Amino acid sequence: MRKIIVLALTFLIVALLQGQDIKKKCKTCGKPLKECEYRGKHSQQQQQTTPASAPKPKEGSIYISSNPSGAVVKLDGTYKGETPLTVEKQKVGSHTVTFSKEGYESVTKTVSVTAGKKAECNATLKKKASQQQTNTGTSSNTTSTQKKVRVDGNDLVFTCDGTEYRYKMVYVGGGSYTMGCTSEQGSDCFSDEKPAHAVSVSGFYMGQTEVTQALWKAVMGNNPSNWKGNTLPVESVSYSDCQDFINKLNSMTGKTFRLPTEEEWEFAARGGNSSWGYKYSGSDNLGSVAWYDGNSGSKTHPVAQKQANELGLYDMSGNVWEWCSSLWCSDYNSSRSGSFRVYRGGSWFNFARGCRVSYRSDDDPSDRNCNLGFRLAR
């Protein structure tokens, strides 16, 4: 009997305590204590769970413009493009901006970058005295002098829009390799990449980058490209256009520049005698070496912005296709015939499969496309 009484009293006390707990409310949120996730201790618990504030940005951006527009911009001595443009992720502090444009005096300005903010830098360019004389009827040889191309060692040095550029040629030592559908290409190969076969090439020079619009303008005096920018690769040029360019360049320099053969192109794209056997030119990670469908934003990009391959060549995968001198063949068991020419490397428009070192394509020598350019060999 005593046990029953004790048990009943115990249940009664527990019920009373629970009732009190239900009636009590949190002073912060107003919920019953049993329903409050912090059990009435908001300040202590929230202090433990509140995430640390995000670190303050240490970089800013710069909007650079000029009058007239189209001036070449160098930021702290590094080419950035043509006005107007915005340069992102710049360190806090002072930066030097240099503006140059053909027929105008160069201007240098200083701009201060504040963390998390966009600074502005604008310059008004003045025409050169010789250019003013030309406009009033006095003859001037400024333009022809600025566009002169010369050879310096193995490289081309030239002036375009008042800025001097260098087009570097990289030596590719002769050697032997397996061309076509090799093992690292996996199941991505097409029939025209087969069979894999041994090839030997003699040593040659290859352009470190695709031919830029600046070089094309310096030689040809025009710019056929869809997207404009001196350090962008020239595009919308046919095989025949490339031959006209090369003939004029050789006449100006006394050298024998040419397009690479398809065998030379693939040997160089694979890294020559220094090859690591990558699927793309310079890496198995396409995004680190190429502008392609997955990262290009549907346009070309300045050359040499991505990682180079084993030979120090840039953009052998992606950015723009590159014409080769070789005639097309439907596979490597077939002879090269007809008039269609090979181009290689893929472009900003292509999926990853089309940017592999063994992938091939071809077209009529008169075809022009905004994803088709070229690279010099010698």
Secondary structure by P-SEA (a helix, b strand, c coil): caaaaaaaaaaaaaaaaaaaaaacccccccccccccccccaaaaaaaacccccccccccbbbbbbccccccbbbcccccccccccccccccccbbbbbbbcccbbbbbbbbbbcccbbbbbbbbbbbcaaaaaaaaccccaaaaaaabbbbcccccccccccbbbbbbbbbbcccccccccccccccccccccccbbbbbbccbbbbcccccaaaaaaccccccccccccccccccccaaaaaaaaaaaaaacccbbbbbcaaaaaaaaacccccccccccccccccccccccccccccccccccccccccccccccccbbbbccbbbbccccccccccbbbbccccccccccccccccccccccccccccccccccc
